[in-house]
Amino acid sequence: MKYTVVTITIIITSFLTADAQVDISKADKSNTWFKVGLNTALPITDLSETHNFGIGADISLQFLETKASGIGVKAGYLNYFSKSAKSDVGALPLAIRYRFYPESKGWFAGLEIGYAFLSGLEGTSGGYFIRPQVGTHNDNWNYFAYYDHITIEENGTSDLMAVGIGVTYNVRIK
C-alpha cells in the first residue's frame, strides 16, 4: 500500500508539473489569497480503535496560475481525540497543493502532497501525506470532502487514514 501511494503521488505530481511553468511574477491581489479553514476527520484504520474523531485548522496561500488552476502551499494541525486515557494524536501536515476549478463558482477537485509530523503516536514522528479532495466553491468559501493518508515508514506502525469534511474562507490580499 505504501508503494502504491508513493507511486500515485509521483505520477500526479509529474502530471501537474510536466507542462507547468509557474510565473510567480504574475501574482497580484486579484489572483492570490490566503485560505483559512477548519476541518473534521474520522479515522478509518487502526487509529479508529483508540481515537474517536479529529478536529483541525489549516492555513494556505494560493495563487491562480490560470482561471481554472490554483497552486499553493499549506500548513495545518489536526488533533485526533483519544477514546480513553491514552494521549491524543496530533498531525502537522506541510504540503504543496493543487486545485482545479472548472468554473468560477461550483465544483472543484484538489490534491495536497507533503509531509505530516506526528505527535502522541509511539514508534513514529511522521510520514508522507496525501489529501485528495472534492468540493464546491464561490468567491469567499470552499466546502469539501477529503481523504487523508499518512504513510508511516517505521515497521509495526500502521498508516494513518481518515475521511473528513472541511471549510475554508478566502482572505483577499489587499
C-alpha positions as YAML, in Angstrom:
chain: A
units: angstrom
residues:
- id: 1
  name: MET
  ca: [0.00, 0.00, 0.00]
- id: 2
  name: LYS
  ca: [2.83, 2.40, 0.85]
- id: 3
  name: TYR
  ca: [4.43, 1.95, -2.53]
- id: 4
  name: THR
  ca: [1.09, 2.47, -4.26]
- id: 5
  name: VAL
  ca: [0.56, 5.83, -2.53]
- id: 6
  name: VAL
  ca: [4.11, 6.95, -3.31]
- id: 7
  name: THR
  ca: [3.76, 5.87, -6.96]
- id: 8
  name: ILE
  ca: [0.41, 7.65, -7.36]
- id: 9
  name: THR
  ca: [1.88, 10.76, -5.74]
- id: 10
  name: ILE
  ca: [4.84, 10.77, -8.12]
- id: 11
  name: ILE
  ca: [2.59, 10.28, -11.16]
- id: 12
  name: ILE
  ca: [0.18, 13.06, -10.15]
- id: 13
  name: THR
  ca: [3.00, 15.45, -9.28]
- id: 14
  name: SER
  ca: [4.71, 14.73, -12.60]
- id: 15
  name: PHE
  ca: [1.44, 15.31, -14.45]
- id: 16
  name: LEU
  ca: [0.83, 18.61, -12.69]
- id: 17
  name: THR
  ca: [4.34, 19.94, -13.23]
- id: 18
  name: ALA
  ca: [5.19, 18.47, -16.64]
- id: 19
  name: ASP
  ca: [3.95, 21.41, -18.66]
- id: 20
  name: ALA
  ca: [3.58, 23.96, -15.89]
- id: 21
  name: GLN
  ca: [5.96, 26.87, -15.83]
- id: 22
  name: VAL
  ca: [4.62, 28.82, -12.88]
- id: 23
  name: ASP
  ca: [5.32, 32.52, -13.24]
- id: 24
  name: ILE
  ca: [5.08, 33.95, -9.71]
- id: 25
  name: SER
  ca: [5.66, 37.44, -11.11]
- id: 26
  name: LYS
  ca: [2.01, 37.29, -12.27]
- id: 27
  name: ALA
  ca: [0.83, 37.06, -8.64]
- id: 28
  name: ASP
  ca: [-1.18, 40.06, -7.51]
- id: 29
  name: LYS
  ca: [-4.16, 40.80, -5.25]
- id: 30
  name: SER
  ca: [-6.63, 39.66, -7.92]
- id: 31
  name: ASN
  ca: [-5.31, 36.09, -8.15]
- id: 32
  name: THR
  ca: [-3.54, 35.38, -4.84]
- id: 33
  name: TRP
  ca: [-5.09, 34.92, -1.42]
- id: 34
  name: PHE
  ca: [-4.82, 33.23, 1.95]
- id: 35
  name: LYS
  ca: [-7.22, 30.46, 2.84]
- id: 36
  name: VAL
  ca: [-8.09, 29.87, 6.49]
- id: 37
  name: GLY
  ca: [-10.02, 26.73, 7.29]
- id: 38
  name: LEU
  ca: [-11.46, 24.25, 9.75]
- id: 39
  name: ASN
  ca: [-11.95, 20.54, 9.23]
- id: 40
  name: THR
  ca: [-13.14, 17.39, 10.96]
- id: 41
  name: ALA
  ca: [-11.99, 13.83, 10.40]
- id: 42
  name: LEU
  ca: [-12.99, 10.26, 11.20]
- id: 43
  name: PRO
  ca: [-10.09, 7.79, 11.44]
- id: 44
  name: ILE
  ca: [-10.63, 4.66, 9.34]
- id: 45
  name: THR
  ca: [-7.63, 2.47, 10.24]
- id: 46
  name: ASP
  ca: [-6.16, 1.15, 13.50]
- id: 47
  name: LEU
  ca: [-6.36, 4.68, 14.88]
- id: 48
  name: SER
  ca: [-10.18, 4.37, 14.86]
- id: 49
  name: GLU
  ca: [-9.90, 1.69, 17.56]
- id: 50
  name: THR
  ca: [-8.29, 4.12, 20.01]
- id: 51
  name: HIS
  ca: [-9.40, 7.56, 18.82]
- id: 52
  name: ASN
  ca: [-12.89, 8.93, 18.10]
- id: 53
  name: PHE
  ca: [-12.52, 11.83, 15.68]
- id: 54
  name: GLY
  ca: [-10.28, 14.73, 14.74]
- id: 55
  name: ILE
  ca: [-10.66, 18.49, 14.57]
- id: 56
  name: GLY
  ca: [-8.17, 20.70, 12.80]
- id: 57
  name: ALA
  ca: [-7.29, 24.04, 11.28]
- id: 58
  name: ASP
  ca: [-5.40, 24.92, 8.10]
- id: 59
  name: ILE
  ca: [-3.86, 27.99, 6.57]
- id: 60
  name: SER
  ca: [-2.69, 28.16, 2.98]
- id: 61
  name: LEU
  ca: [-1.52, 30.55, 0.32]
- id: 62
  name: GLN
  ca: [-2.96, 30.02, -3.16]
- id: 63
  name: PHE
  ca: [-2.03, 31.56, -6.50]
- id: 64
  name: LEU
  ca: [-4.30, 31.11, -9.53]
- id: 65
  name: GLU
  ca: [-1.94, 30.46, -12.42]
- id: 66
  name: THR
  ca: [-4.96, 30.32, -14.73]
- id: 67
  name: LYS
  ca: [-8.66, 30.87, -14.06]
- id: 68
  name: ALA
  ca: [-9.05, 27.11, -13.58]
- id: 69
  name: SER
  ca: [-5.77, 26.15, -11.92]
- id: 70
  name: GLY
  ca: [-4.64, 27.09, -8.41]
- id: 71
  name: ILE
  ca: [-1.32, 26.16, -6.80]
- id: 72
  name: GLY
  ca: [0.00, 26.89, -3.36]
- id: 73
  name: VAL
  ca: [1.39, 25.80, -0.01]
- id: 74
  name: LYS
  ca: [-0.40, 24.70, 3.14]
- id: 75
  name: ALA
  ca: [0.25, 24.14, 6.84]
- id: 76
  name: GLY
  ca: [-2.24, 22.78, 9.31]
- id: 77
  name: TYR
  ca: [-2.86, 20.89, 12.50]
- id: 78
  name: LEU
  ca: [-5.30, 18.03, 13.12]
- id: 79
  name: ASN
  ca: [-5.89, 16.59, 16.60]
- id: 80
  name: TYR
  ca: [-7.37, 13.09, 16.96]
- id: 81
  name: PHE
  ca: [-9.13, 12.75, 20.32]
- id: 82
  name: SER
  ca: [-8.46, 9.60, 22.34]
- id: 83
  name: LYS
  ca: [-11.31, 7.30, 23.46]
- id: 84
  name: SER
  ca: [-9.53, 6.54, 26.74]
- id: 85
  name: ALA
  ca: [-6.79, 7.95, 28.93]
- id: 86
  name: LYS
  ca: [-4.26, 7.45, 26.13]
- id: 87
  name: SER
  ca: [-2.88, 10.62, 24.63]
- id: 88
  name: ASP
  ca: [-4.37, 12.39, 21.65]
- id: 89
  name: VAL
  ca: [-2.58, 12.09, 18.32]
- id: 90
  name: GLY
  ca: [-1.61, 15.28, 16.51]
- id: 91
  name: ALA
  ca: [-0.74, 15.65, 12.83]
- id: 92
  name: LEU
  ca: [1.02, 18.73, 11.44]
- id: 93
  name: PRO
  ca: [0.96, 18.49, 7.62]
- id: 94
  name: LEU
  ca: [3.13, 20.75, 5.46]
- id: 95
  name: ALA
  ca: [2.19, 20.39, 1.80]
- id: 96
  name: ILE
  ca: [2.06, 21.77, -1.69]
- id: 97
  name: ARG
  ca: [-1.41, 21.95, -3.14]
- id: 98
  name: TYR
  ca: [-3.14, 22.00, -6.49]
- id: 99
  name: ARG
  ca: [-6.78, 22.73, -7.22]
- id: 100
  name: PHE
  ca: [-8.69, 22.53, -10.48]
- id: 101
  name: TYR
  ca: [-11.69, 24.86, -10.79]
- id: 102
  name: PRO
  ca: [-13.72, 24.08, -13.96]
- id: 103
  name: GLU
  ca: [-15.97, 27.13, -13.36]
- id: 104
  name: SER
  ca: [-15.58, 30.38, -11.42]
- id: 105
  name: LYS
  ca: [-18.21, 29.06, -8.99]
- id: 106
  name: GLY
  ca: [-19.15, 25.43, -8.49]
- id: 107
  name: TRP
  ca: [-17.25, 22.17, -8.14]
- id: 108
  name: PHE
  ca: [-13.52, 21.74, -7.73]
- id: 109
  name: ALA
  ca: [-11.02, 18.91, -7.27]
- id: 110
  name: GLY
  ca: [-7.80, 19.24, -5.34]
- id: 111
  name: LEU
  ca: [-4.71, 17.42, -4.15]
- id: 112
  name: GLU
  ca: [-2.28, 18.17, -1.32]
- id: 113
  name: ILE
  ca: [1.06, 16.33, -1.09]
- id: 114
  name: GLY
  ca: [3.70, 16.72, 1.58]
- id: 115
  name: TYR
  ca: [4.92, 15.50, 4.94]
- id: 116
  name: ALA
  ca: [2.99, 15.26, 8.22]
- id: 117
  name: PHE
  ca: [4.79, 15.46, 11.55]
- id: 118
  name: LEU
  ca: [3.05, 13.34, 14.20]
- id: 119
  name: SER
  ca: [2.88, 13.57, 17.98]
- id: 120
  name: GLY
  ca: [1.36, 11.22, 20.54]
- id: 121
  name: LEU
  ca: [1.86, 8.10, 18.43]
- id: 122
  name: GLU
  ca: [4.53, 5.62, 19.54]
- id: 123
  name: GLY
  ca: [7.05, 4.39, 17.01]
- id: 124
  name: THR
  ca: [6.97, 7.28, 14.55]
- id: 125
  name: SER
  ca: [7.48, 11.00, 14.23]
- id: 126
  name: GLY
  ca: [5.74, 11.41, 10.87]
- id: 127
  name: GLY
  ca: [5.21, 10.26, 7.32]
- id: 128
  name: TYR
  ca: [4.36, 11.25, 3.77]
- id: 129
  name: PHE
  ca: [0.99, 12.96, 3.47]
- id: 130
  name: ILE
  ca: [-1.55, 12.99, 0.65]
- id: 131
  name: ARG
  ca: [-5.04, 14.52, 0.66]
- id: 132
  name: PRO
  ca: [-7.25, 14.27, -2.43]
- id: 133
  name: GLN
  ca: [-10.39, 16.37, -2.10]
- id: 134
  name: VAL
  ca: [-13.53, 17.36, -3.94]
- id: 135
  name: GLY
  ca: [-15.89, 20.18, -3.11]
- id: 136
  name: THR
  ca: [-17.75, 23.30, -4.08]
- id: 137
  name: HIS
  ca: [-16.58, 26.92, -4.04]
- id: 138
  name: ASN
  ca: [-17.60, 30.51, -4.57]
- id: 139
  name: ASP
  ca: [-15.72, 33.80, -4.26]
- id: 140
  name: ASN
  ca: [-15.34, 33.56, -0.48]
- id: 141
  name: TRP
  ca: [-15.90, 29.97, 0.68]
- id: 142
  name: ASN
  ca: [-14.78, 26.43, -0.15]
- id: 143
  name: TYR
  ca: [-16.64, 23.36, 1.21]
- id: 144
  name: PHE
  ca: [-15.06, 19.98, 0.60]
- id: 145
  name: ALA
  ca: [-14.77, 16.31, 1.48]
- id: 146
  name: TYR
  ca: [-11.36, 14.68, 1.67]
- id: 147
  name: TYR
  ca: [-9.37, 11.53, 2.32]
- id: 148
  name: ASP
  ca: [-6.14, 11.76, 4.35]
- id: 149
  name: HIS
  ca: [-3.39, 9.18, 4.09]
- id: 150
  name: ILE
  ca: [-0.18, 9.47, 6.10]
- id: 151
  name: THR
  ca: [2.29, 6.78, 5.03]
- id: 152
  name: ILE
  ca: [4.40, 5.72, 8.00]
- id: 153
  name: GLU
  ca: [7.73, 4.11, 7.19]
- id: 154
  name: GLU
  ca: [8.59, 2.59, 10.59]
- id: 155
  name: ASN
  ca: [7.94, -1.13, 10.93]
- id: 156
  name: GLY
  ca: [5.00, -2.20, 13.04]
- id: 157
  name: THR
  ca: [3.15, 1.10, 12.73]
- id: 158
  name: SER
  ca: [0.03, 1.31, 10.58]
- id: 159
  name: ASP
  ca: [-0.54, 4.11, 8.10]
- id: 160
  name: LEU
  ca: [-2.98, 6.74, 9.31]
- id: 161
  name: MET
  ca: [-6.07, 7.17, 7.17]
- id: 162
  name: ALA
  ca: [-9.13, 9.31, 7.70]
- id: 163
  name: VAL
  ca: [-12.07, 10.78, 5.83]
- id: 164
  name: GLY
  ca: [-13.40, 14.20, 6.58]
- id: 165
  name: ILE
  ca: [-15.10, 17.42, 5.64]
- id: 166
  name: GLY
  ca: [-13.75, 20.93, 5.70]
- id: 167
  name: VAL
  ca: [-14.44, 24.57, 5.01]
- id: 168
  name: THR
  ca: [-12.06, 27.38, 4.09]
- id: 169
  name: TYR
  ca: [-12.53, 31.12, 3.82]
- id: 170
  name: ASN
  ca: [-10.64, 33.14, 1.19]
- id: 171
  name: VAL
  ca: [-8.85, 36.12, 2.74]
- id: 172
  name: ARG
  ca: [-8.08, 38.60, -0.04]
- id: 173
  name: ILE
  ca: [-4.64, 40.23, -0.11]
- id: 174
  name: LYS
  ca: [-5.02, 43.99, -0.20]
...
